[in-house]
Amino acid sequence: MHLLHIRGSQEVYQGKQWSCLKIWILLCLFPRTFVSNASKPNILLILADDLGIGDVGCYGNDTIRTPNIDSLAKEGVKFTQHIAAAAVCTPSRAAFLTGRYPIRSGMASSTDRRILFWNGCSGGLPPNETTFSKILHQQGYSTALVGKWHLGVNCKSRYDHCHHPLNHGFDYFYGMPFTLLNECQGTDEPELAKSLQDTYWLYTQIIILAVLTLLIGKLTNLFSVKWKIIICLAICGSLYFISWFSSYGFTKYWNCILMRNHDITEQPMKLEKITSSMLKEAISFIERNKHRPFLLFVSLLHVHTPLITTKKFLGRSRHGLYGDNVEEMDWMVGRLLDVIDKKGLKNNTFIYFASDHGGSLEAHSGNAQLGGWNGIYKGGTVWKAHYTTPVFQPKDSGGCFRRGICPCFRDGITHHDPPLLFDLSQDPSETHPLSADTEPLFDTIIRRIGNAVEEHRKTLTPVPQQLSHYNNMWKPWLQPCCGTFPSCWCDKESNKAEDIL
């Protein structure tokens, strides 16, 4: 069975949504319907990172070649009503694994930091959450995650691995515990909290300027100042710089790492061979488990910036580096489908392809956009109400290009009372908000949505906020390290994967 869906959500919405609950229920109950059979169906999940609905052929794109993904749609089922639970990675992936709104597991941010920032933070998917991988493991499945995780690693010590994939029902893990960033490639434009880093640099420069001014004034007798004041200010400035640069300045070494199960195999990871390595691991898992039921979750690093693409695919598309990366991703999907077919598993394998959410509008280099295309969609249900909307930068751009990720709190949002209401069956682009003058049922619909929101809130149980300032702060004692901290450099990958290309 083939199922395919590219989720086009780019914004955060309030209201009643189905998230990925339906597919989660299907994944968990599907094996149970075959209990009486001699064998259970295999399950292959392929999740792209930041792929827009308009980036593949089966959803209308005619400039990027995606024949393998298109074949899934042609031979199987193509979803058109399937909603991402969030517009960013950490909460949307928590919902994908659990079938629950991320707010229920504490994975919905109560701050401007809406994703996990570090491998060395204490936040992550709580160990008590039920994931489809846990359920399938209990049903006798061999389970593996190959690729991106981005749902936390440790809680209290560097070795407790409380948030690790192996603690959430996976027997095997190979890939990134975090996510790709520009910093992984060492590019000039930082991606992780760029505006925050700019602020830190500004304050650091002010402190340096103040120290130099006092020092020059002291040495030239322009004004009288005690050496103790100059020394104290210099020490405080140095501590301030060290406190933030020790984390942000070494992002490549702290976050861009490769793990096999609990062991770090590359720190930092070698981006030029990660595509081959991931594909080789996924194929190897299928071959090892072809005689028993398996769940293989291939969580692709494609098509997240910095768009790591092998030489074989560079310049092949008509859509620049992003198109090249999409076409390489499609080739990876094709290789996995070929293995399933050649091993005689095609008629006994449930295959599902999706994106964690829509394309990243803010991904850009200079004036060139590097992210995907969400088509006409912003995501939602048949009726959709916006209680709040982000303050887009620039206005009406649909993204927050200066901040990188749109905020959800304080001065970063606009409140709407009554909420902005759209009829997606007539206005899928959400460009013409309805009013009581244009929609006779306006008050009734707003009242029903409001009641649904209140009923939903009544079902919420207070849980620890995994993305709080404390849980999302880098902690040296939690930092995964393959050596003696802070000397975290290693390469334990002895197998060469280039031949698979």
ZICOR-V402341 format. One record per residue. N is the residue number from 0. PHI is phi in degrees with one decimal (none if undefined). NEAR is the number of other C-alpha atoms within 8 Angstrom. Layout:
# ZICOR-V402341
n: <N & N>
phi: <PHI & PHI>
near: <NEAR & NEAR>
This chain:
# ZICOR-V402341
n: <0 & 1 & 2 & 3 & 4 & 5 & 6 & 7 & 8 & 9 & 10 & 11 & 12 & 13 & 14 & 15 & 16 & 17 & 18 & 19 & 20 & 21 & 22 & 23 & 24 & 25 & 26 & 27 & 28 & 29 & 30 & 31 & 32 & 33 & 34 & 35 & 36 & 37 & 38 & 39 & 40 & 41 & 42 & 43 & 44 & 45 & 46 & 47 & 48 & 49 & 50 & 51 & 52 & 53 & 54 & 55 & 56 & 57 & 58 & 59 & 60 & 61 & 62 & 63 & 64 & 65 & 66 & 67 & 68 & 69 & 70 & 71 & 72 & 73 & 74 & 75 & 76 & 77 & 78 & 79 & 80 & 81 & 82 & 83 & 84 & 85 & 86 & 87 & 88 & 89 & 90 & 91 & 92 & 93 & 94 & 95 & 96 & 97 & 98 & 99 & 100 & 101 & 102 & 103 & 104 & 105 & 106 & 107 & 108 & 109 & 110 & 111 & 112 & 113 & 114 & 115 & 116 & 117 & 118 & 119 & 120 & 121 & 122 & 123 & 124 & 125 & 126 & 127 & 128 & 129 & 130 & 131 & 132 & 133 & 134 & 135 & 136 & 137 & 138 & 139 & 140 & 141 & 142 & 143 & 144 & 145 & 146 & 147 & 148 & 149 & 150 & 151 & 152 & 153 & 154 & 155 & 156 & 157 & 158 & 159 & 160 & 161 & 162 & 163 & 164 & 165 & 166 & 167 & 168 & 169 & 170 & 171 & 172 & 173 & 174 & 175 & 176 & 177 & 178 & 179 & 180 & 181 & 182 & 183 & 184 & 185 & 186 & 187 & 188 & 189 & 190 & 191 & 192 & 193 & 194 & 195 & 196 & 197 & 198 & 199 & 200 & 201 & 202 & 203 & 204 & 205 & 206 & 207 & 208 & 209 & 210 & 211 & 212 & 213 & 214 & 215 & 216 & 217 & 218 & 219 & 220 & 221 & 222 & 223 & 224 & 225 & 226 & 227 & 228 & 229 & 230 & 231 & 232 & 233 & 234 & 235 & 236 & 237 & 238 & 239 & 240 & 241 & 242 & 243 & 244 & 245 & 246 & 247 & 248 & 249 & 250 & 251 & 252 & 253 & 254 & 255 & 256 & 257 & 258 & 259 & 260 & 261 & 262 & 263 & 264 & 265 & 266 & 267 & 268 & 269 & 270 & 271 & 272 & 273 & 274 & 275 & 276 & 277 & 278 & 279 & 280 & 281 & 282 & 283 & 284 & 285 & 286 & 287 & 288 & 289 & 290 & 291 & 292 & 293 & 294 & 295 & 296 & 297 & 298 & 299 & 300 & 301 & 302 & 303 & 304 & 305 & 306 & 307 & 308 & 309 & 310 & 311 & 312 & 313 & 314 & 315 & 316 & 317 & 318 & 319 & 320 & 321 & 322 & 323 & 324 & 325 & 326 & 327 & 328 & 329 & 330 & 331 & 332 & 333 & 334 & 335 & 336 & 337 & 338 & 339 & 340 & 341 & 342 & 343 & 344 & 345 & 346 & 347 & 348 & 349 & 350 & 351 & 352 & 353 & 354 & 355 & 356 & 357 & 358 & 359 & 360 & 361 & 362 & 363 & 364 & 365 & 366 & 367 & 368 & 369 & 370 & 371 & 372 & 373 & 374 & 375 & 376 & 377 & 378 & 379 & 380 & 381 & 382 & 383 & 384 & 385 & 386 & 387 & 388 & 389 & 390 & 391 & 392 & 393 & 394 & 395 & 396 & 397 & 398 & 399 & 400 & 401 & 402 & 403 & 404 & 405 & 406 & 407 & 408 & 409 & 410 & 411 & 412 & 413 & 414 & 415 & 416 & 417 & 418 & 419 & 420 & 421 & 422 & 423 & 424 & 425 & 426 & 427 & 428 & 429 & 430 & 431 & 432 & 433 & 434 & 435 & 436 & 437 & 438 & 439 & 440 & 441 & 442 & 443 & 444 & 445 & 446 & 447 & 448 & 449 & 450 & 451 & 452 & 453 & 454 & 455 & 456 & 457 & 458 & 459 & 460 & 461 & 462 & 463 & 464 & 465 & 466 & 467 & 468 & 469 & 470 & 471 & 472 & 473 & 474 & 475 & 476 & 477 & 478 & 479 & 480 & 481 & 482 & 483 & 484 & 485 & 486 & 487 & 488 & 489 & 490 & 491 & 492 & 493 & 494 & 495 & 496 & 497 & 498 & 499 & 500>
phi: <none & -114.0 & -126.6 & -140.1 & -152.5 & -107.6 & -84.6 & -106.2 & -73.3 & -124.6 & -113.8 & -99.1 & -121.8 & -112.0 & 140.7 & -94.8 & -130.6 & -88.8 & 52.1 & -106.0 & -60.9 & -63.1 & -68.3 & -65.1 & -60.9 & -61.8 & -62.7 & -77.4 & -90.8 & -54.2 & -62.2 & -67.7 & -73.8 & -113.2 & -58.4 & -75.2 & -79.2 & -67.7 & -135.8 & -101.9 & -70.4 & -74.5 & -130.2 & -117.9 & -106.8 & -122.8 & -115.8 & -80.0 & -114.5 & 68.0 & -86.9 & -83.1 & -65.4 & -91.5 & -99.8 & -124.9 & -63.3 & -69.2 & -110.0 & 109.9 & -75.9 & -120.1 & -114.8 & -120.6 & -89.3 & -133.0 & -63.6 & -74.3 & -66.6 & -61.8 & -67.0 & -61.4 & -67.2 & -69.7 & -88.9 & -127.1 & -121.8 & -108.7 & -81.4 & -122.0 & -129.4 & -149.7 & -113.9 & -72.8 & -79.2 & -159.8 & -95.1 & -131.7 & -67.1 & -58.2 & -67.5 & -67.1 & -74.4 & -62.8 & -66.8 & -61.1 & -76.1 & -104.2 & 73.3 & -125.2 & -56.0 & -61.2 & -64.4 & -74.6 & -103.8 & 79.0 & -97.8 & -98.2 & -70.5 & -102.9 & -131.3 & -72.7 & -87.9 & -98.8 & -133.6 & -69.5 & -95.5 & -143.8 & -67.6 & -94.4 & -107.5 & -95.4 & -81.6 & 163.2 & -65.7 & -57.7 & -61.5 & -83.4 & -72.0 & -91.3 & -110.0 & -65.0 & -68.2 & -64.0 & -64.7 & -68.9 & -60.9 & -66.6 & -85.3 & 93.9 & -81.8 & -85.2 & -121.4 & -146.5 & -119.4 & -119.6 & 123.5 & -83.4 & -114.5 & 60.6 & -128.9 & 97.0 & -128.6 & -118.6 & -110.9 & -122.2 & -141.2 & -67.0 & -121.0 & -81.1 & 50.4 & -68.8 & -98.0 & -63.9 & -53.9 & -68.3 & -97.6 & -127.3 & 98.4 & -94.7 & -79.0 & -142.5 & -138.0 & -142.2 & 152.0 & -93.5 & -71.3 & -111.5 & -146.7 & -67.3 & -141.2 & -56.6 & -61.5 & -63.6 & -93.3 & 76.4 & -73.2 & -71.8 & -94.8 & -67.7 & -108.9 & -82.1 & 52.1 & -58.1 & -63.9 & -69.1 & -64.2 & -61.5 & -65.6 & -60.8 & -63.1 & -61.3 & -63.8 & -62.9 & -65.3 & -63.6 & -64.7 & -61.0 & -62.7 & -64.1 & -63.9 & -64.1 & -63.5 & -65.1 & -65.4 & -63.9 & -62.2 & -67.2 & -71.1 & -99.4 & 60.0 & -69.4 & -154.4 & -93.0 & -147.9 & -76.5 & -59.2 & -59.9 & -66.6 & -62.8 & -65.6 & -63.0 & -65.9 & -65.4 & -65.9 & -62.3 & -63.1 & -64.6 & -63.6 & -62.5 & -63.8 & -62.8 & -61.6 & -99.7 & -73.2 & -63.3 & -97.4 & -68.6 & -73.2 & -123.0 & -55.6 & -58.7 & -88.3 & -82.6 & -109.4 & -91.0 & -125.6 & -120.1 & -127.4 & -120.5 & 56.2 & -92.7 & -93.8 & -83.6 & -104.4 & -142.8 & -148.7 & -77.6 & -77.5 & -91.8 & -67.4 & -67.5 & -119.6 & -67.4 & -61.4 & -64.7 & -63.4 & -64.9 & -64.6 & -62.9 & -65.0 & -64.0 & -65.2 & -61.3 & -63.9 & -61.1 & -64.3 & -71.0 & -117.5 & -68.0 & -102.9 & -143.9 & -66.1 & -138.3 & -115.2 & -118.5 & -103.5 & -94.7 & -97.9 & -65.8 & -82.6 & -72.3 & -119.5 & -76.5 & -60.6 & -90.0 & 56.6 & -65.1 & -134.0 & -73.1 & -58.3 & -59.7 & -110.3 & -66.0 & 79.1 & -84.0 & -93.7 & -98.7 & -128.6 & 67.7 & -62.0 & -63.4 & -61.8 & -58.5 & -66.6 & -64.1 & -67.2 & -66.9 & -59.3 & -62.1 & -62.1 & -61.7 & -59.8 & -61.5 & -63.1 & -66.1 & -65.3 & -62.2 & -63.6 & -57.3 & -68.6 & -67.1 & -85.9 & 71.4 & -107.3 & -60.5 & -82.1 & -128.2 & -132.5 & -87.5 & -117.1 & -132.5 & -119.1 & -156.2 & -111.1 & -65.3 & -169.1 & -77.7 & -66.7 & -84.6 & -67.8 & -81.0 & -71.1 & -155.6 & -132.4 & 64.7 & -94.8 & -93.4 & -81.4 & -108.1 & -91.3 & -85.3 & -118.6 & -95.1 & 63.4 & -87.8 & -95.7 & -119.4 & 94.7 & 141.2 & -114.7 & -62.8 & -106.5 & -140.1 & -120.3 & -100.2 & -79.1 & -139.7 & -135.6 & -66.1 & -83.7 & -68.7 & -132.7 & -70.8 & -59.8 & 65.3 & -82.8 & 81.4 & -147.5 & -118.5 & -70.2 & -79.1 & -98.8 & 91.7 & -132.4 & -65.2 & -77.5 & -124.6 & -142.2 & 51.2 & -77.0 & -86.6 & -134.7 & -115.9 & -87.3 & -124.6 & -138.7 & -72.5 & -64.6 & -70.8 & -114.7 & -130.0 & -101.3 & -68.8 & -68.9 & -108.5 & -137.2 & -64.2 & -85.2 & 55.2 & -106.3 & -127.4 & -64.1 & -83.9 & -145.4 & -64.3 & -78.3 & -100.7 & -132.2 & -58.7 & -93.8 & -54.1 & -62.7 & -65.5 & -66.6 & -60.5 & -65.6 & -67.3 & -64.9 & -61.5 & -64.4 & -64.3 & -62.4 & -64.9 & -63.3 & -63.1 & -62.5 & -66.8 & -87.0 & -78.8 & -108.1 & -58.3 & -134.7 & -58.3 & -82.9 & -70.4 & -107.8 & -64.5 & -57.2 & -69.6 & -67.3 & -101.2 & -95.9 & -66.2 & -124.4 & -53.5 & -73.8 & -104.5 & -66.5 & -58.9 & -148.9 & -90.1 & -130.8 & -94.0 & -54.8 & -93.6 & -82.3 & -100.5 & -133.4 & -164.8 & -145.7 & -101.6 & -80.1 & -88.4 & -81.3 & -94.1 & -106.5 & -62.0 & -65.4 & -72.0 & -77.6>
near: <8 & 11 & 14 & 13 & 12 & 13 & 16 & 15 & 17 & 15 & 8 & 8 & 10 & 8 & 10 & 8 & 8 & 9 & 14 & 14 & 10 & 9 & 7 & 13 & 9 & 8 & 9 & 11 & 8 & 8 & 12 & 7 & 7 & 10 & 9 & 5 & 6 & 5 & 8 & 10 & 11 & 11 & 10 & 12 & 12 & 13 & 12 & 14 & 14 & 15 & 18 & 17 & 14 & 12 & 14 & 14 & 13 & 8 & 8 & 8 & 10 & 7 & 7 & 14 & 9 & 12 & 8 & 10 & 13 & 11 & 8 & 12 & 13 & 8 & 7 & 10 & 10 & 9 & 9 & 5 & 5 & 10 & 14 & 14 & 13 & 12 & 12 & 10 & 12 & 12 & 14 & 15 & 10 & 13 & 14 & 13 & 10 & 11 & 13 & 12 & 9 & 13 & 8 & 10 & 13 & 12 & 15 & 12 & 14 & 9 & 10 & 8 & 12 & 12 & 10 & 15 & 10 & 11 & 16 & 15 & 18 & 16 & 14 & 13 & 12 & 8 & 8 & 4 & 9 & 8 & 11 & 12 & 12 & 11 & 11 & 14 & 12 & 7 & 7 & 7 & 11 & 12 & 15 & 12 & 14 & 15 & 12 & 12 & 12 & 11 & 15 & 16 & 14 & 19 & 13 & 7 & 8 & 11 & 7 & 8 & 11 & 10 & 15 & 12 & 10 & 10 & 10 & 13 & 14 & 15 & 8 & 10 & 13 & 13 & 13 & 13 & 16 & 14 & 11 & 10 & 12 & 12 & 12 & 14 & 9 & 7 & 8 & 4 & 6 & 9 & 9 & 8 & 9 & 10 & 8 & 7 & 9 & 8 & 8 & 10 & 8 & 8 & 8 & 11 & 8 & 8 & 11 & 10 & 8 & 8 & 11 & 8 & 8 & 10 & 9 & 8 & 12 & 11 & 7 & 6 & 7 & 7 & 6 & 7 & 9 & 6 & 6 & 6 & 8 & 12 & 8 & 8 & 10 & 11 & 8 & 8 & 11 & 8 & 8 & 9 & 10 & 8 & 8 & 10 & 9 & 8 & 10 & 9 & 7 & 9 & 11 & 12 & 11 & 15 & 13 & 16 & 16 & 14 & 14 & 11 & 8 & 6 & 7 & 13 & 13 & 14 & 16 & 14 & 10 & 7 & 9 & 8 & 9 & 9 & 9 & 12 & 11 & 12 & 11 & 10 & 10 & 12 & 10 & 8 & 10 & 12 & 8 & 7 & 10 & 10 & 5 & 8 & 13 & 13 & 14 & 14 & 12 & 12 & 14 & 12 & 11 & 12 & 14 & 12 & 11 & 8 & 10 & 9 & 11 & 8 & 5 & 4 & 11 & 11 & 8 & 6 & 13 & 8 & 9 & 8 & 12 & 12 & 11 & 15 & 15 & 13 & 13 & 10 & 10 & 12 & 10 & 9 & 11 & 10 & 8 & 11 & 8 & 8 & 10 & 12 & 9 & 7 & 9 & 7 & 11 & 8 & 6 & 9 & 12 & 11 & 11 & 11 & 13 & 11 & 14 & 15 & 19 & 18 & 15 & 11 & 13 & 11 & 10 & 10 & 7 & 5 & 5 & 6 & 10 & 10 & 14 & 14 & 12 & 15 & 7 & 6 & 10 & 12 & 11 & 11 & 9 & 7 & 10 & 11 & 13 & 12 & 12 & 11 & 11 & 10 & 11 & 12 & 11 & 8 & 7 & 6 & 8 & 8 & 11 & 14 & 11 & 6 & 9 & 11 & 8 & 11 & 8 & 11 & 8 & 5 & 6 & 10 & 12 & 9 & 8 & 10 & 6 & 6 & 11 & 11 & 12 & 12 & 12 & 13 & 7 & 5 & 10 & 10 & 8 & 11 & 5 & 6 & 8 & 12 & 8 & 9 & 6 & 6 & 8 & 7 & 7 & 10 & 8 & 7 & 8 & 12 & 8 & 8 & 11 & 8 & 8 & 10 & 10 & 8 & 8 & 9 & 7 & 6 & 6 & 7 & 5 & 4 & 7 & 6 & 11 & 14 & 19 & 12 & 8 & 7 & 11 & 15 & 11 & 12 & 9 & 6 & 7 & 16 & 12 & 10 & 12 & 11 & 9 & 7 & 6 & 6 & 7 & 11 & 11 & 10 & 7 & 7 & 7 & 4 & 4 & 7 & 9 & 8 & 6 & 7 & 4>
